[in-house]
Amino acid sequence: MKNINDIAFVVSARLSSERLPRKMIKPFCGTTLTDIVIEKMLKSSIVPKENIYLSACDKELIQIANKHDIKIYKRSRESSEYEKTLAQILEWHDKIGFKYYIMISGCCPLLKIETIDGFINNFVESEYDGLFAVFEKKNMIWDCDRSPILTEHVETLNTKEMVPFYEAAHCLYAGRTDWIPQGKHTGTFAKKDDPPLYVVGENEAFDIDYLWQFEMCEVLYGRKK
């Protein structure tokens, strides 16, 4: 079992996204995506406030962190604007003094506090040093050569009866900070349970990359509230 005080809780944000620039401060249901994810961390029954960091370099994002009185890792402009190694993107890994980290995406505003806490508890109580959020899918799948991979019950197209597979949710990640320079992030992704998988609801993992996703998610978030 891990000590919660050994874990940094990091939200990385930038305004230079190519697909939807400045989405992290774009008005969203009377607030912003950055405010939403920080407020969820602060409402968590598990997360120590002093372990929460916003990793950002843009002054607008830093102002939001200051408003919520959380710690700031002032990342370099280069780490947010160019393709880099994992250690260069997550440059805070050896500078904030924690053995473990949990990263929470600010681009999934439908993610529930209960799901975040469940992920944290699973990581703290497990023997593993990594954890990766996924959602369950049931469908017919082909590889890049168009060879079938999952074809059970294809004769009836009954996907409900198919064996599930798991897709990256891109919303919650956990690992050791000393893995980051090795490019391991949450694990090697080379074998079973490396990293272990944590299943979340696909609706919660709705990830905003484009304007249409932003607008759709804003409607769903507003209805949820």
N, C-alpha and C positions, 0 to 999 in steps of 0.2 A: 504494500500500500504506500502511495506517495504522500508527501506533505504538501498540502495546498499552497503553502507559502513558498514552495520551490518552483511554482508555475507562474510564468508571465502570461497575461491575457492581452493579446495584441490585435488591434484593428489597424490594417494598413489602408491608407486612402491617398488618392492623388486626383488632380484635376485635369491631367493631360491624356485621359483615355481617348484613343483615336475613334472608337465607334460611337461614343456618346460623351463628348467632352463636358467636363464640369458636372457630371451627373451626381457626384457626391454632395453638391450643395444646391442642386437644382430644386426649386420648390416642389414638395411632394406631400400632399394632404396636409398642408399647413406647417410642415416641418421639412427635414432633409433626411436622406438616407444615413448620413453620418450621425445626426442626432439620434435617430431611431436605434442604431446598433449600440451606441454608447449608453443610451438610457436602458436598454435591455440588460447590458452588463451590470449597470448600477442597481437594477432591480433584482438581479440574481440573488438567491439565498445562499450561494456558495462562494462567489468570487470576492476576494478581498479588494476593496477599492484601491488600495495602494499598489496593487499588482496590475492595474489596468493601464495600458499604454495606447496612445494613438501615434502611429508612425506616419508622419506627414512632413512635407516641406512648404506647402502653400499656406499663406498667412490666413486665408479664410477658414481653412481646416483647423489650424492652430487656435484660432479664435473660438471655434466650437469646443475644442478640448478644454480651453481655459474656462469657458462658460460652465462646463460640467465639472470643473476642478479635478481633472484626471491628469496623469503624467503624459508627457510628450516626448517621443523620440524624434528629434528633428533630422529626418533622413536627408541625404544629399539629393540634389536635383537630378543628378545622373541616375541614381537608383530608381527613379520614378519615370524616366523618359526614354530609356534605351534598353535593348535586350541585353541582359547580363547573366552571370552565373547566379545560382541560388543564393550563395553567400553575399553577393553584391546587392541583390534585390532585398534580402532580409539582413541588411547590414547591422541591425541591432543585436544580432545573435550573440556576440561576444562583448557587448558593451553595457548591458543592463543587469547582468549578474544573476541570472536564473538558470537552473539546471534543465527545466522543461519549459515548453511554451504551448499555448493553445491559441490558434488564430481563428477569428470569427469574421466572416465576410460581411461587409456592409452593403453588398449588392443583393441580399436576400431578405427584404424587409418582412416577409411572411413567416420567417423562422420564429418559433415560439420560445419564450423564456424557459418553459418546461423542457423543451428539446435541448436547449443549450445546457441546462443543468444536468439533464440525463447524460449527455455526452461527457461533461466534466466528471461526473460521478463515476462513469464507466472507466474513464482514463485513470482517475485517482486510485480506484480500487483494483485495477487489473495489474497483472504481472508484466504486461507489455510496456514498452517505452514509446509506442506510437499508436495513433488511432486516426482513422480516415472515414469521413461521413460519405455514405452512398444512399441511393434509393433503389428499391426493388423494381425490376421490370419483367414482364412476361410478354415475349413476342418472338417472331421468327427473325433470325439473324443470319446474314451472309458475310463472309470475309471479303478482303479486297479483291480476291480472285473470283468472287461470286459463287464460292462453294458454301453450301449450307452449314451452319454451325448448330443452330437450335431448330429442330424441325418436328418435335413431338406434336402430335395431333394436328399436323398440317392438313390432313385430309378433310378436316371439318373447319379449319381455321379457328379452332376453339382455343384462344390464347389463355383463357382462365385456367386450363388444365395443364399448361406448359410448366416445365421446370424453370424457376426464376433465374435471372442473372442480375448483376448489380452494376450500376452506373455511378460514376463519380458525381457527388452532389455539389462540390465546390463551395461549401459553406462553413465547414468545421474541420480543423486540422490540429493534430497534436503530435509532439515529438520531443526529442532531446535537442537542446541548442547546439551541443557539440557535434551533432550529425550534420548540421547545415553546411559547414565548409566541405564536407564529403559529398555534398549533393544529394543526401539521402532524404531530406525533408522529413516525412513521417515514416519512412521505411524505404526499402529497395524496390518494392513492387515486382519482385522477381519470384516470390514463392508465397504459399499460403500463410496467412496471418503476418505478412510483412509488407504493409502494415495490417493490423486487424481492422475489420470493417464495422462501422456503426450505422445501422439503417435508420434513415429519417424519412418522413413523408415527402413524396415528390412535389406536392403542392407547396410545402414549406421551403423547398430548395429552389423555388422559381428565381432564376438568376437574371439580373438586368444587365444586358450588354448594349441593346439597341433602343431607340426611341419608342418603338411599338411595344417593347417589353416594359419599359418605364411607364407608359400610359396605361397598359393593361394591368400592371401590378398596382398602380395607384388606385384604380377602380376596385380591385380585390381588397386592397388594404383598407380603403375607405369603408367598404361593406363589412369587413371584419370588425372594425372599430365600432 
